[in-house]
């Protein structure tokens, strides 16, 4: 064995490598174990949370490269991955336990916002994250149709963080969300018949959104994805008052009329202090299945150039795809991930979103949460 490095040298290097969820050292966060060093070879197990599940493989590769660069005399580096358990803390004043709450918004209707929201939630869930999907588009709830879900949510008793005189958890009645293959879903579409119109003023909207967040038994989540109503209505204000949103993703199509409204939505979120995490260009182009030729029906690249001019991340583009439309109409949005031409751009958007969140935490690690007894 060459004695160039010892365990202390390896740990010193590992202390510089940051966890993608917390933005802190993986050594400090106790996410490295089973370090084996011998005969010029290093092996270890890196634990990562399910919140960063889309980044697992890229993080493994980054750590291997990092170790080789910092410890160049090593002949081989092997990194195994395992799950690191880190429960989310309650956020806001409503008791929701989620690590990231992301609103998916648009400046106008008809740009495929709900399809992108559902696909984003499904993509994160497929990657291994614990995900909830809340349909906040009270007037036009389309998430149940896109996912092929029906039925009425049940009312259940759930334990709270409070204790009675005997030390037992105080129970509270809550709404059990509809299960979509392990993803928890709540929508006004479960409360009213599909052909019934919801005719509510602002206070009733505020009450419904509050109830969806406060009284739904979401359980611990890595991500709560919220499908917002189109435009710049007051639900964004309600959310900004109820809990600290991680940020918003704005969906638009390439043509100028859609981009004008998308910019209004971006400005609205900035005014209510909700970070804009990125822009998605939907219906970006059409790849003809007959001849393989590409057609930019609504133009192309407008969302990317507008995002760059506003210094906002561009998360990716999604093509017009006939099968994607069919899957949505048939309630099989999950099947979008069975077709590589659709799955690749959707997976890229999930990856870019989570990676941008990780970079933000590495640049400004959030303060540790302290439980108040």
C-alpha positions in Angstrom: 0.0 0.0 0.0 1.2 3.5 -0.8 1.0 5.7 2.3 0.4 9.0 0.6 -3.0 9.5 2.2 -4.5 8.5 5.5 -8.1 8.6 6.8 -7.6 12.1 8.2 -6.6 13.4 4.7 -9.7 11.8 3.2 -12.0 13.3 5.7 -10.5 16.7 5.3 -11.4 16.5 1.5 -14.9 15.2 2.2 -15.5 18.1 4.5 -15.4 20.3 1.5 -18.0 18.4 -0.5 -21.6 19.8 -0.1 -24.8 18.0 0.3 -27.2 19.0 -2.5 -30.2 19.4 -0.1 -28.7 21.2 2.9 -25.8 23.0 1.2 -23.6 21.9 4.0 -20.7 19.5 4.2 -21.6 15.8 3.8 -19.2 15.1 6.6 -20.8 17.7 8.9 -24.2 16.3 8.1 -23.0 12.7 8.9 -23.8 11.5 5.4 -20.6 9.5 4.8 -19.9 6.1 6.2 -18.0 2.9 5.5 -14.8 4.6 4.5 -12.2 2.1 3.4 -8.7 3.1 2.3 -6.0 0.7 1.3 -3.7 -0.2 -1.6 -4.3 3.1 -3.2 -8.0 2.5 -3.4 -10.8 4.5 -1.6 -14.4 3.3 -1.2 -17.2 4.8 0.8 -20.9 5.1 1.1 -22.6 8.5 0.5 -26.1 9.0 1.9 -28.4 11.4 0.1 -31.9 12.4 0.9 -34.9 11.6 -1.4 -35.3 15.4 -1.8 -32.2 15.3 -4.1 -33.1 12.0 -5.7 -32.9 13.3 -9.3 -29.3 14.3 -8.6 -28.1 11.1 -7.0 -26.2 9.7 -10.0 -24.7 13.1 -10.9 -23.7 13.7 -7.3 -22.0 10.4 -7.1 -20.0 11.2 -10.3 -19.2 14.7 -8.9 -17.9 13.2 -5.7 -15.7 10.6 -7.4 -14.2 13.3 -9.7 -13.8 15.6 -6.7 -11.9 13.0 -4.7 -9.7 12.1 -7.7 -8.8 15.8 -8.2 -8.1 16.4 -4.5 -6.3 13.1 -3.9 -4.6 12.5 -7.3 -2.4 9.6 -6.1 -5.4 7.4 -5.5 -5.6 4.5 -8.0 -9.4 4.0 -7.7 -12.3 5.7 -6.1 -15.7 3.9 -5.5 -18.8 5.6 -4.1 -21.9 3.7 -3.2 -25.2 5.5 -2.5 -27.7 5.0 0.2 -30.7 6.9 1.6 -30.1 9.5 4.3 -33.2 10.1 6.4 -33.9 13.7 7.2 -37.5 14.5 8.1 -39.0 17.8 6.9 -39.9 20.5 9.5 -43.3 22.1 9.6 -43.4 25.3 7.6 -45.5 28.4 7.9 -48.4 28.6 10.4 -50.4 25.7 9.0 -48.3 22.7 10.0 -47.5 21.6 6.5 -44.3 19.4 6.6 -42.6 19.7 3.2 -39.0 20.6 2.3 -39.9 22.5 -0.9 -43.2 24.0 -2.0 -43.2 25.0 -5.7 -46.0 26.8 -7.5 -46.4 26.0 -11.2 -47.9 29.1 -12.8 -48.7 30.8 -16.2 -49.6 34.3 -17.3 -52.5 33.0 -19.4 -54.5 29.9 -19.9 -54.0 27.3 -22.7 -50.3 27.0 -22.4 -50.3 23.5 -20.9 -49.5 24.6 -17.3 -51.5 21.8 -15.6 -49.9 19.2 -17.9 -46.4 20.5 -16.9 -47.3 20.6 -13.2 -48.6 17.0 -13.2 -45.7 15.8 -15.3 -43.2 17.6 -13.0 -44.8 16.0 -9.9 -44.8 12.6 -11.5 -41.2 13.0 -12.7 -40.0 13.9 -9.2 -41.9 11.0 -7.8 -40.5 8.6 -10.3 -37.0 9.8 -9.4 -37.6 8.7 -5.8 -39.0 11.8 -4.1 -41.9 12.0 -1.7 -44.4 14.2 -3.6 -47.7 15.8 -3.2 -49.7 17.6 -5.9 -52.2 20.3 -5.0 -54.6 21.6 -7.7 -55.1 25.2 -6.7 -56.9 26.0 -10.0 -60.3 26.0 -8.2 -62.3 27.3 -11.2 -60.8 24.8 -13.7 -59.4 21.8 -11.8 -57.9 19.5 -14.5 -55.4 17.5 -12.4 -57.9 14.7 -11.6 -58.6 14.2 -15.3 -55.0 14.3 -16.3 -54.1 11.6 -13.8 -57.3 9.5 -14.3 -58.4 10.0 -10.6 -61.8 10.1 -9.2 -63.6 9.7 -5.9 -64.1 11.8 -2.8 -61.4 12.3 -0.2 -62.1 10.7 3.2 -62.0 12.5 6.5 -59.6 10.9 9.0 -58.3 11.5 12.5 -54.6 12.4 12.5 -52.2 13.1 15.4 -50.8 16.6 15.8 -47.5 17.8 17.5 -49.5 18.7 20.6 -49.9 16.4 23.6 -52.7 16.1 26.2 -52.2 15.8 29.9 -51.4 12.1 29.7 -48.7 12.8 27.0 -50.7 11.3 24.2 -50.8 13.1 20.8 -53.8 15.4 20.3 -55.9 14.1 17.4 -57.3 16.3 14.7 -59.7 15.6 11.8 -58.1 15.9 8.4 -58.7 15.3 4.7 -57.0 12.2 3.3 -55.7 13.1 -0.2 -56.4 10.8 -3.2 -53.5 8.4 -3.8 -51.9 8.3 -7.3 -49.5 5.4 -7.1 -47.9 6.8 -4.0 -48.3 10.5 -4.9 -50.8 12.4 -2.8 -53.2 14.6 -4.8 -55.8 17.1 -3.7 -58.1 19.1 -6.0 -61.4 20.9 -6.0 -62.2 18.4 -8.8 -62.7 15.8 -6.1 -65.3 17.9 -4.3 -67.6 18.9 -7.2 -69.0 17.0 -10.2 -67.1 17.6 -13.5 -69.8 19.6 -15.1 -70.5 21.9 -12.1 -69.1 25.4 -12.1 -67.4 26.8 -9.0 -68.7 30.4 -8.5 -66.7 31.9 -5.6 -65.4 35.2 -4.6 -62.0 35.9 -3.1 -62.7 35.0 0.6 -64.1 31.6 -0.4 -61.1 30.9 -2.6 -58.8 31.9 0.3 -60.7 29.5 2.6 -60.5 26.6 0.1 -56.7 27.0 -0.4 -56.1 27.3 3.3 -58.1 24.1 3.9 -56.2 22.2 1.2 -52.9 23.1 2.9 -53.8 23.1 6.6 -56.4 20.3 6.8 -55.1 17.8 4.3 -53.1 14.9 5.7 -50.2 15.3 3.3 -47.7 13.6 5.6 -43.9 14.3 5.3 -43.1 15.5 1.7 -40.0 16.4 -0.2 -42.0 18.4 -2.7 -45.5 19.9 -2.7 -46.2 20.9 -6.3 -49.1 23.5 -6.6 -50.9 23.8 -9.9 -51.8 27.5 -9.9 -54.7 29.2 -11.7 -53.6 31.0 -14.8 -53.1 34.8 -14.7 -52.2 37.0 -11.7 -55.1 36.5 -9.4 -55.2 36.6 -5.6 -54.4 32.9 -4.9 -50.7 33.8 -5.2 -51.2 36.4 -2.5 -53.0 33.8 -0.3 -50.1 31.4 -0.7 -47.5 34.0 0.1 -49.3 34.8 3.3 -49.9 31.2 4.4 -46.4 29.7 4.0 -42.9 30.5 2.7 -43.0 29.1 -0.9 -39.7 27.8 -2.2 -40.6 29.5 -5.5 -42.5 29.4 -8.7 -42.0 27.8 -12.1 -43.6 29.8 -15.0 -44.9 27.9 -18.0 -45.4 29.7 -21.4 -45.4 29.1 -25.1 -43.0 30.7 -27.6 -45.2 33.3 -29.2 -45.0 37.0 -28.2 -48.6 37.2 -26.8 -47.9 34.4 -24.4 -44.5 35.8 -23.4 -46.1 39.1 -22.5 -48.4 37.5 -20.1 -45.6 35.3 -18.7 -43.6 38.3 -17.9 -46.6 39.8 -16.0 -46.8 36.6 -14.0 -43.0 36.7 -13.2 -43.3 40.4 -12.1 -46.3 39.5 -9.9 -44.3 36.7 -8.1 -41.4 39.1 -7.6 -43.8 41.7 -6.0 -45.1 39.1 -3.5 -41.5 38.0 -2.7 -41.8 34.5 -4.2 -38.7 33.6 -6.1 -39.1 32.5 -9.7 -37.2 29.3 -10.0 -37.3 29.1 -13.8 -39.3 29.2 -17.0 -40.5 26.2 -19.1 -41.3 26.7 -22.8 -44.2 24.3 -23.6 -45.3 23.5 -27.2 -41.8 24.6 -28.2 -41.8 22.7 -31.5 -43.4 19.9 -33.4 -41.4 16.9 -34.7 -43.4 15.4 -37.5 -43.7 11.6 -36.9 -44.0 11.0 -40.7 -40.9 12.7 -42.0 -39.0 13.6 -38.9 -39.0 17.3 -39.8 -39.2 19.9 -37.2 -41.8 22.7 -37.3 -41.7 25.7 -35.0 -45.5 26.3 -35.1 -45.6 29.0 -32.4 -42.0 30.2 -33.0 -39.2 28.9 -30.9 -36.8 30.1 -28.2 -38.8 33.1 -27.1 -39.1 31.8 -23.5 -35.4 31.1 -23.2 -34.4 34.5 -24.5 -36.9 36.3 -22.3 -35.7 34.3 -19.3 -32.1 35.2 -20.0 -33.1 38.9 -20.3 -34.8 38.7 -16.9 -31.9 36.8 -15.4 -34.2 33.8 -14.6 -33.1 30.2 -15.1 -34.5 28.5 -18.2 -35.5 24.9 -17.2 -36.2 23.4 -20.6 -38.5 23.1 -23.6 -41.3 20.5 -24.2 -42.4 19.7 -27.8 -45.9 19.5 -29.1 -46.6 15.8 -29.1 -49.7 14.0 -30.2 -49.3 11.1 -27.8 -48.8 13.5 -24.9 -52.2 15.0 -25.7 -53.7 11.6 -25.9 -52.2 10.5 -22.6 -53.7 13.6 -20.9 -57.1 13.1 -22.4 -57.1 9.5 -21.3 -55.9 10.2 -17.8 -52.6 8.6 -18.3 -50.1 11.5 -17.9 -47.7 9.1 -16.3 -47.4 7.3 -19.6 -45.5 10.4 -20.9 -42.5 8.9 -19.3 -42.8 5.8 -21.5 -42.0 7.7 -24.7 -38.4 8.9 -24.9 -39.3 11.9 -27.1 -41.5 13.2 -24.2 -39.7 11.7 -21.2 -36.3 13.2 -22.0 -37.3 16.9 -21.9 -39.5 16.3 -18.9 -36.8 14.5 -17.0 -34.4 17.3 -18.0 -36.7 19.9 -16.5 -37.0 18.0 -13.2 -33.2 17.6 -13.1 -32.6 21.3 -13.8 -35.1 22.4 -11.2 -33.6 20.3 -8.4 -30.1 21.2 -9.5 -30.9 24.9 -9.3 -32.4 24.5 -5.9 -29.2 22.6 -4.8 -27.0 25.4 -6.2 -29.0 28.0 -4.3 -28.6 26.1 -1.0 -24.9 25.7 -1.6 -24.5 29.4 -2.1 -26.7 30.4 0.8 -27.3 27.4 3.1 -30.6 27.7 5.0 -30.4 28.3 8.7 -30.9 25.1 10.7 -34.4 24.6 12.1 -34.9 24.6 15.9 -37.9 22.8 17.3 -39.9 25.0 19.7 -41.2 22.9 22.6 
